[in-house]
């Protein structure tokens, strides 16, 4: 068996547009399999737009992007679900169905991504809930959970299909510092198990406390800490 040494994400000469206006230009970076990187920048700097481009929620208009073996320049809409099975996406606002239990939230995603056997669904659901520290809550509804617990359910949902990478857009943005630290430690555990993580955040303290590679959206560019120094004293 041969294993590819190609980067998990390869971005070349990418320009991202919003309403026809370029908001980030000439973006070039790679992420390796199993790597962890922060994505930082002020509100409106283009962080979410960059993430959306990587998981094909925004069309690629200029440049070349390859993610988990998919070339986004030539990616048809019918192939987007296959790309997203390689990626787990975690949002700031959890995006859980309030009228469904935790188990039903996870089952919805599993059935939508091709899971059919009840026993396999149940076993995988148990595995991911245990992984995020929530083995005893499958029959609870989101409103019965704390914000931190809801985000752990969202992370469990993102892990269902054993993705090569988690894309997290401000996953601690709605949580207090203590809970945020717990969520971040969970991301560290996931990363140590071999899953790459690209995490957008405004949490200055989190970034300073846990040194890692940084991609910073600033003045229409993406600065890469693996290539040049990034000043962390300024706000983002």
Secondary structure, DSSP 8 states (H G I E B T S, - for coil): -----S-SEEEEEEEEEETTEEEEEEEEEEE-TT-EEEEEE-TTSSHHHHHHHHTTSS---EEEEEETTEEGGG--HHHHHHHHHSEEEE-TT----TTSBHHHHHHHHHHHTT---HHHHHHHHHHHHHHTT-TT-TTSBGGGS-HHHHHHHHHHHHHTT--SEEEEESTTTTS-HHHHHHHHHHHHHHHHTT-EEEEE---HHHHHHS--EEEEEETTEEEETTTS----SS--
